[in-house]
Amino acid sequence: MISFLAIFSRLFKGIRRAFQISYFQGLLFLCLLTLVSGTIFYSTEENLSIVDALYFCITTLSTIGHPTFVPTTTLSKIFTMAYITIGCGLFLTLIATLSYVLIKQPDED
């Protein structure tokens, strides 16, 4: 349990330091906007609950993928192709930036 808390402590310190990088705030905003827009789209177009739509969006952007859900309409399939192309780039850049901060920046505490 102590190591679990230490990992989260380091993660939160890294996030706080990442906010000092000029583009991190914009990148975080774009990632959240992508998640919100995807959640709204899938909940309305595919009649998913908000939680299921958000879960699908997060698993898609993290490149894990959802094991059972497949978009059913043509519009949903086209949206999903654009969503994956744009969203994965944003999400992976956010993760890479946070990883850089956690690995390269000295601990200030």
MIDO-132198 format. One record per residue: x, y, z of N, C-alpha, C in turn; residue number from 1; residue in one letter. Coordinates in steps of 0.2 Angstrom, whole numbers. Layout:
REM residues N
{atom {X Y Z} {X Y Z} {X Y Z} NUM "a"}
...
REM end
This chain:
REM residues 109
{atom {4 -6 0} {0 0 0} {4 6 0} 1 "m"}
{atom {10 6 3} {14 12 4} {17 13 -3} 2 "i"}
{atom {19 8 -7} {22 9 -14} {17 12 -18} 3 "s"}
{atom {10 10 -18} {5 12 -21} {4 20 -20} 4 "f"}
{atom {4 22 -14} {3 29 -12} {10 33 -15} 5 "l"}
{atom {15 30 -15} {21 33 -17} {21 34 -25} 6 "a"}
{atom {18 30 -28} {18 30 -36} {13 36 -37} 7 "i"}
{atom {7 36 -34} {2 41 -35} {5 48 -33} 8 "f"}
{atom {9 48 -28} {12 55 -26} {16 57 -31} 9 "s"}
{atom {20 53 -34} {25 55 -39} {21 57 -45} 10 "r"}
{atom {16 53 -47} {12 55 -53} {9 62 -52} 11 "l"}
{atom {6 64 -46} {3 70 -45} {8 76 -46} 12 "f"}
{atom {14 74 -43} {19 79 -43} {21 80 -51} 13 "k"}
{atom {22 75 -54} {23 76 -62} {18 79 -65} 14 "g"}
{atom {12 78 -64} {6 82 -67} {7 89 -65} 15 "i"}
{atom {8 91 -59} {9 98 -57} {15 101 -61} 16 "r"}
{atom {21 98 -62} {26 100 -65} {25 101 -73} 17 "r"}
{atom {21 96 -75} {19 96 -83} {15 103 -84} 18 "a"}
{atom {11 105 -80} {8 111 -81} {12 117 -82} 19 "f"}
{atom {19 117 -80} {24 122 -82} {26 122 -89} 20 "q"}
{atom {25 116 -93} {27 116 -100} {21 120 -104} 21 "i"}
{atom {23 124 -108} {18 128 -111} {13 125 -115} 22 "s"}
{atom {14 120 -118} {9 116 -122} {5 111 -119} 23 "y"}
{atom {7 109 -112} {3 104 -109} {-4 106 -107} 24 "f"}
{atom {-5 112 -105} {-12 114 -103} {-17 113 -109} 25 "q"}
{atom {-14 116 -115} {-18 115 -121} {-20 108 -123} 26 "g"}
{atom {-14 104 -123} {-15 97 -124} {-20 93 -120} 27 "l"}
{atom {-20 95 -113} {-24 92 -109} {-32 94 -110} 28 "l"}
{atom {-32 100 -112} {-39 103 -114} {-42 100 -120} 29 "f"}
{atom {-37 99 -125} {-40 95 -131} {-41 88 -130} 30 "l"}
{atom {-38 85 -126} {-39 78 -124} {-46 77 -120} 31 "c"}
{atom {-47 82 -116} {-53 82 -112} {-59 83 -117} 32 "l"}
{atom {-58 88 -121} {-63 90 -126} {-65 84 -131} 33 "l"}
{atom {-60 80 -133} {-61 75 -137} {-65 69 -133} 34 "t"}
{atom {-63 68 -127} {-67 63 -123} {-74 65 -122} 35 "l"}
{atom {-75 72 -121} {-82 74 -120} {-86 74 -127} 36 "v"}
{atom {-83 76 -132} {-87 76 -138} {-88 68 -141} 37 "s"}
{atom {-83 64 -140} {-85 57 -141} {-90 54 -137} 38 "g"}
{atom {-90 56 -130} {-95 53 -126} {-102 55 -128} 39 "t"}
{atom {-102 62 -130} {-109 64 -132} {-111 61 -138} 40 "i"}
{atom {-107 60 -143} {-108 57 -149} {-111 50 -148} 41 "f"}
{atom {-107 46 -145} {-109 39 -144} {-115 38 -140} 42 "y"}
{atom {-116 42 -135} {-122 42 -131} {-128 44 -135} 43 "s"}
{atom {-128 48 -140} {-134 50 -144} {-135 46 -150} 44 "t"}
{atom {-129 45 -153} {-130 41 -160} {-130 34 -159} 45 "e"}
{atom {-127 31 -154} {-127 24 -153} {-131 22 -147} 46 "e"}
{atom {-135 26 -144} {-139 25 -138} {-135 22 -132} 47 "n"}
{atom {-129 23 -131} {-125 21 -125} {-126 25 -119} 48 "l"}
{atom {-126 22 -113} {-126 26 -107} {-120 31 -107} 49 "s"}
{atom {-120 36 -103} {-114 40 -103} {-108 37 -101} 50 "i"}
{atom {-109 32 -96} {-103 28 -93} {-100 24 -99} 51 "v"}
{atom {-105 20 -102} {-102 16 -108} {-99 20 -113} 52 "d"}
{atom {-102 25 -115} {-99 29 -120} {-92 32 -118} 53 "a"}
{atom {-91 34 -112} {-85 37 -110} {-80 31 -109} 54 "l"}
{atom {-82 25 -107} {-78 19 -107} {-75 18 -114} 55 "y"}
{atom {-80 18 -119} {-78 16 -125} {-73 21 -128} 56 "f"}
{atom {-74 28 -126} {-69 33 -129} {-62 32 -126} 57 "c"}
{atom {-62 31 -119} {-56 30 -116} {-52 24 -118} 58 "i"}
{atom {-55 18 -119} {-52 12 -122} {-50 13 -129} 59 "t"}
{atom {-53 17 -133} {-51 18 -140} {-45 23 -140} 60 "t"}
{atom {-45 28 -136} {-40 33 -136} {-33 30 -133} 61 "l"}
{atom {-34 25 -129} {-28 22 -125} {-26 16 -130} 62 "s"}
{atom {-29 15 -135} {-27 10 -140} {-28 3 -137} 63 "t"}
{atom {-32 2 -132} {-34 -4 -129} {-40 -7 -134} 64 "i"}
{atom {-45 -3 -135} {-50 -6 -139} {-56 -9 -134} 65 "g"}
{atom {-62 -8 -137} {-67 -11 -133} {-69 -18 -136} 66 "h"}
{atom {-69 -23 -132} {-70 -30 -135} {-76 -32 -138} 67 "p"}
{atom {-82 -28 -136} {-88 -31 -139} {-92 -25 -143} 68 "t"}
{atom {-90 -19 -142} {-94 -14 -145} {-91 -12 -152} 69 "f"}
{atom {-96 -12 -157} {-94 -10 -164} {-99 -5 -166} 70 "v"}
{atom {-97 1 -169} {-102 6 -171} {-106 3 -176} 71 "p"}
{atom {-113 4 -176} {-118 1 -180} {-120 5 -186} 72 "t"}
{atom {-119 12 -186} {-122 16 -192} {-116 18 -196} 73 "t"}
{atom {-117 20 -202} {-112 23 -206} {-109 29 -203} 74 "t"}
{atom {-113 34 -201} {-110 40 -197} {-106 38 -191} 75 "l"}
{atom {-108 33 -187} {-104 31 -182} {-97 28 -184} 76 "s"}
{atom {-97 25 -189} {-91 22 -192} {-86 27 -194} 77 "k"}
{atom {-89 32 -198} {-85 37 -200} {-82 42 -195} 78 "i"}
{atom {-86 43 -190} {-84 47 -184} {-79 43 -180} 79 "f"}
{atom {-79 37 -179} {-75 33 -176} {-68 33 -179} 80 "t"}
{atom {-68 33 -186} {-61 33 -190} {-58 40 -188} 81 "m"}
{atom {-62 45 -189} {-59 52 -187} {-57 52 -180} 82 "a"}
{atom {-61 50 -176} {-60 50 -168} {-53 46 -167} 83 "y"}
{atom {-52 40 -169} {-46 37 -168} {-40 40 -171} 84 "i"}
{atom {-40 43 -177} {-35 46 -180} {-32 52 -176} 85 "t"}
{atom {-37 56 -174} {-36 63 -171} {-34 61 -163} 86 "i"}
{atom {-39 58 -160} {-39 57 -153} {-33 53 -151} 87 "g"}
{atom {-31 48 -154} {-25 44 -152} {-18 48 -152} 88 "c"}
{atom {-18 52 -157} {-12 56 -158} {-12 61 -152} 89 "g"}
{atom {-17 64 -150} {-18 69 -144} {-16 65 -138} 90 "l"}
{atom {-20 59 -137} {-19 56 -131} {-12 53 -130} 91 "f"}
{atom {-9 50 -135} {-2 48 -134} {3 53 -133} 92 "l"}
{atom {2 59 -136} {6 65 -135} {6 67 -128} 93 "t"}
{atom {0 67 -125} {-1 69 -118} {3 64 -113} 94 "l"}
{atom {2 57 -115} {5 52 -111} {13 53 -111} 95 "i"}
{atom {15 54 -118} {22 55 -119} {25 61 -115} 96 "a"}
{atom {22 67 -115} {24 73 -112} {24 71 -104} 97 "t"}
{atom {19 68 -101} {19 67 -94} {25 62 -93} 98 "l"}
{atom {26 57 -97} {31 52 -96} {38 56 -96} 99 "s"}
{atom {39 61 -100} {45 65 -101} {46 68 -94} 100 "y"}
{atom {41 72 -92} {41 75 -86} {43 71 -80} 101 "v"}
{atom {40 65 -79} {42 60 -74} {49 58 -74} 102 "l"}
{atom {51 57 -80} {58 53 -81} {64 58 -81} 103 "i"}
{atom {63 64 -85} {68 68 -86} {69 74 -81} 104 "k"}
{atom {64 76 -78} {64 82 -74} {66 80 -67} 105 "q"}
{atom {71 83 -63} {73 82 -57} {67 83 -52} 106 "p"}
{atom {67 78 -47} {62 79 -41} {63 85 -37} 107 "d"}
{atom {59 90 -36} {60 96 -33} {58 96 -25} 108 "e"}
{atom {56 90 -23} {54 90 -16} {60 87 -12} 109 "d"}
REM end
